[in-house]
Amino acid sequence: MARVAPTQRRRATAAWWLAAGLAAAVLIAVGVQSHLKQQRDIQAGMEARREVMQALRVTNQKFDLAVRTVHEAPGV
């Protein structure tokens, strides 16, 4: 088996660590982006919930007004 010179072995080791470091950086970046998207989706969902709740309040108020109007109508 041929022996590898120490400088070549160091280069191979350095290249491996560089590749591993870059892969780790990419994974971290993807994880951070995924987390940020999830947070944006949660915020958008909460805003949609607030809007639906407000619409239901308005609808309930209008319905109550209609019920009162019907009950207060003469001849009923």
ABEGO torsion letter per residue (X at the ends): XBBBBAAAAAAAAAAAAAAAAAAAAAAAAAAAAAAAAAAAAAAAAAAAAAAAAAAAAAAAAAAAAAAAAAAABBGX
